[in-house]
Amino acid sequence: MPEKAEKTSSVAIRILIVDDHPIVISGCRAMLSGETDMEVLASSTGEQGIADHVRLKPDILVLDINLPGISGFEVARRILERDPEARILFFSMNDDPIFAARSLECGAKGYITKNDDPADFVAAIRKVHAGGTFLRPEVARRIALYKSTNSPNPLGALSPREIEILRLLGRGKSMPEIAHLINLSHKTVANTCTLMKNKLGARSPMDLVRIALEHDLA
């Protein structure tokens, strides 16, 4: 069961935060404690977040990328497949513009890092709730620069689904386990790994694991 903040008499925005770190959840509650029109709900895994989103129908989903089991990218894909109008804000430790760009490609309405000003977090929730898209100007500039140049980061060549598989490989998951987690056939996962090896210049699955660890995906 997700935890709830105390309700106010005029709750207008219900926010479901999916993050496996209790200290992050506590920090989010603290940042939003002065917003009397907001209610905070919390889930600790991607699978629980999907179930809670279906059951609770929050106004905003605040989603970490690195979660135990399936990642935030896969959570976003499954939720938007069911509810194309879902409003998703990614909230991540990673400030690489590639991850911000991939988040928007997944259908998210915003991206903010855990190192940003708390005021930006509140502003992002309000902007996304109002139907807009939130990116800090510096992140938007970095995305534009990344798209206009040949990015030195090899992950720039990967799709969100490929990044998800690479992340799970980095966490020690086997191909059958990955296929089960993200609802794909073993053959599709194996073919995707072959494509990733070509894109990343990797010779073996262990090279893919090394790349995942080097880029803090696992």
C-alpha positions as CSV (number, residue, x, y, z in Angstrom):
1,M,0.0,0.0,0.0
2,P,1.4,3.4,-0.9
3,E,2.0,5.9,1.9
4,K,0.0,9.0,2.0
5,A,0.7,12.5,3.3
6,E,-2.0,14.1,5.4
7,K,-4.8,15.5,3.4
8,T,-5.7,19.1,3.4
9,S,-9.2,20.4,3.1
10,S,-8.7,21.5,-0.5
11,V,-6.5,18.9,-2.2
12,A,-6.4,19.6,-5.9
13,I,-3.2,17.9,-7.2
14,R,-2.5,14.2,-6.3
15,I,1.1,13.3,-6.9
16,L,2.4,9.8,-7.0
17,I,6.2,9.6,-6.5
18,V,7.9,6.4,-7.6
19,D,11.4,6.1,-6.0
20,D,13.0,3.3,-4.0
21,H,14.9,5.6,-1.6
22,P,12.9,6.6,1.5
23,I,15.0,9.6,2.0
24,V,14.0,10.9,-1.4
25,I,10.4,10.4,-0.6
26,S,10.8,12.2,2.7
27,G,12.6,15.0,0.9
28,C,9.8,15.3,-1.7
29,R,7.2,15.5,1.1
30,A,9.3,18.3,2.8
31,M,9.6,20.2,-0.5
32,L,5.8,20.0,-1.0
33,S,4.7,20.4,2.6
34,G,4.0,24.1,2.2
35,E,1.8,23.5,-0.9
36,T,-1.7,23.2,0.6
37,D,-3.3,22.1,-2.6
38,M,-1.1,19.0,-3.0
39,E,-1.3,15.4,-1.8
40,V,1.7,13.1,-1.9
41,L,1.5,9.3,-2.6
42,A,4.5,7.0,-2.8
43,S,5.5,3.8,-4.4
44,S,8.9,2.1,-4.1
45,T,9.2,0.0,-7.3
46,G,8.2,0.4,-10.9
47,E,5.7,-2.5,-10.8
48,Q,4.1,-1.1,-7.7
49,G,4.0,2.4,-9.3
50,I,2.2,1.0,-12.3
51,A,-0.4,-0.7,-10.1
52,D,-0.8,2.4,-7.9
53,H,-1.2,4.6,-11.0
54,V,-4.0,2.4,-12.3
55,R,-5.7,2.2,-8.9
56,L,-5.2,5.7,-7.5
57,K,-5.3,7.7,-10.8
58,P,-3.0,10.5,-9.6
59,D,-2.8,13.8,-11.5
60,I,1.1,13.7,-11.7
61,L,3.5,10.8,-11.8
62,V,7.0,11.8,-10.5
63,L,9.3,9.0,-11.7
64,D,12.9,8.0,-11.0
65,I,14.8,6.3,-13.8
66,N,16.9,3.8,-11.8
67,L,14.5,1.6,-9.9
68,P,14.7,-2.0,-8.7
69,G,13.4,-4.3,-11.4
70,I,12.1,-2.3,-14.4
71,S,13.3,1.3,-14.9
72,G,11.4,4.5,-15.1
73,F,11.5,4.4,-18.9
74,E,9.7,1.0,-18.9
75,V,7.2,2.3,-16.3
76,A,6.5,5.3,-18.4
77,R,6.0,3.2,-21.5
78,R,3.5,0.9,-19.9
79,I,1.5,3.7,-18.2
80,L,1.3,5.8,-21.4
81,E,0.3,2.7,-23.4
82,R,-2.7,2.3,-21.0
83,D,-3.3,6.1,-20.4
84,P,-1.9,8.3,-23.2
85,E,-2.9,11.4,-21.2
86,A,-0.8,10.5,-18.1
87,R,1.4,13.4,-17.0
88,I,4.8,12.2,-16.1
89,L,7.7,14.1,-14.6
90,F,11.1,12.4,-14.5
91,F,13.1,13.1,-11.3
92,S,16.6,11.7,-11.6
93,M,20.2,11.9,-10.2
94,N,21.5,11.9,-13.8
95,D,22.0,15.3,-15.4
96,D,23.2,13.9,-18.7
97,P,21.1,15.5,-21.5
98,I,20.8,12.1,-23.2
99,F,18.5,10.9,-20.3
100,A,16.5,14.1,-20.4
101,A,16.0,13.7,-24.2
102,R,15.1,10.0,-23.8
103,S,12.6,10.9,-21.1
104,L,10.8,13.3,-23.4
105,E,10.9,10.7,-26.2
106,C,9.2,8.3,-23.8
107,G,6.3,10.8,-23.5
108,A,7.2,12.5,-20.3
109,K,6.2,16.1,-19.8
110,G,9.3,17.2,-17.9
111,Y,12.7,16.3,-16.5
112,I,14.4,17.6,-13.3
113,T,17.4,16.4,-11.4
114,K,17.6,15.7,-7.7
115,N,20.4,18.4,-7.5
116,D,18.1,21.2,-8.7
117,D,16.6,23.9,-6.6
118,P,13.6,22.7,-4.6
119,A,11.6,25.6,-6.1
120,D,12.2,24.1,-9.5
121,F,10.6,20.9,-8.3
122,V,7.4,22.7,-7.2
123,A,7.4,24.7,-10.4
124,A,7.8,21.6,-12.5
125,I,4.8,19.9,-10.9
126,R,2.6,22.9,-11.4
127,K,3.7,23.4,-15.0
128,V,3.1,19.7,-15.9
129,H,-0.2,19.7,-14.0
130,A,-1.3,22.7,-16.1
131,G,-0.6,20.8,-19.3
132,G,2.8,22.2,-20.1
133,T,6.3,20.8,-20.4
134,F,9.1,21.6,-17.9
135,L,12.8,21.7,-18.6
136,R,15.3,24.0,-16.9
137,P,16.7,26.3,-19.6
138,E,20.2,24.9,-19.1
139,V,18.9,21.4,-19.7
140,A,17.0,22.5,-22.8
141,R,20.2,24.1,-24.2
142,R,22.2,21.0,-23.5
143,I,19.6,18.8,-25.3
144,A,19.7,21.1,-28.3
145,L,23.5,21.1,-28.3
146,Y,23.5,17.3,-28.0
147,K,21.1,16.9,-30.9
148,S,23.0,19.3,-33.1
149,T,26.4,17.7,-32.7
150,N,27.9,14.2,-32.7
151,S,27.6,13.3,-29.1
152,P,30.7,11.6,-27.6
153,N,28.5,9.6,-25.3
154,P,27.8,6.2,-26.9
155,L,24.5,6.0,-25.1
156,G,23.2,8.7,-27.5
157,A,22.9,6.0,-30.1
158,L,20.5,3.9,-28.0
159,S,16.7,4.0,-27.8
160,P,15.0,4.0,-24.4
161,R,14.2,0.3,-24.8
162,E,17.9,-0.4,-25.5
163,I,19.0,1.7,-22.5
164,E,16.5,-0.4,-20.4
165,I,18.0,-3.7,-21.5
166,L,21.6,-2.4,-21.0
167,R,20.7,-1.2,-17.5
168,L,19.3,-4.7,-16.6
169,L,22.4,-6.4,-18.0
170,G,24.5,-4.1,-15.8
171,R,22.4,-5.3,-12.8
172,G,23.4,-8.9,-13.5
173,K,20.1,-10.0,-15.1
174,S,20.2,-12.8,-17.7
175,M,18.5,-12.5,-21.0
176,P,15.5,-14.7,-20.0
177,E,15.1,-12.6,-16.8
178,I,15.2,-9.4,-18.9
179,A,12.6,-10.8,-21.3
180,H,10.3,-11.6,-18.4
181,L,10.7,-8.2,-16.8
182,I,10.0,-6.2,-19.8
183,N,7.5,-8.5,-21.5
184,L,9.6,-9.4,-24.6
185,S,10.6,-12.7,-26.1
186,H,14.1,-14.0,-25.4
187,K,14.8,-13.7,-29.2
188,T,13.9,-10.0,-29.2
189,V,16.2,-9.4,-26.2
190,A,19.0,-11.3,-27.8
191,N,18.6,-9.5,-31.1
192,T,18.6,-6.2,-29.3
193,C,21.8,-7.1,-27.5
194,T,23.4,-7.8,-30.9
195,L,22.3,-4.4,-32.2
196,M,23.6,-2.7,-29.1
197,K,27.0,-4.5,-29.5
198,N,27.2,-3.1,-33.0
199,K,26.2,0.4,-31.9
200,L,28.6,0.5,-28.9
201,G,31.5,-1.4,-30.5
202,A,31.2,-4.2,-27.8
203,R,32.5,-7.6,-28.5
204,S,30.6,-9.6,-25.9
205,P,27.7,-9.4,-23.3
206,M,30.3,-8.7,-20.7
207,D,31.4,-5.6,-22.7
208,L,27.8,-4.4,-22.5
209,V,27.8,-4.9,-18.7
210,R,31.0,-2.9,-18.5
211,I,29.5,0.0,-20.5
212,A,26.4,0.0,-18.3
213,L,28.5,0.2,-15.2
214,E,30.8,2.9,-16.6
215,H,27.8,5.1,-17.3
216,D,26.1,4.5,-13.9
217,L,23.1,2.7,-15.4
218,A,23.2,-0.2,-13.0
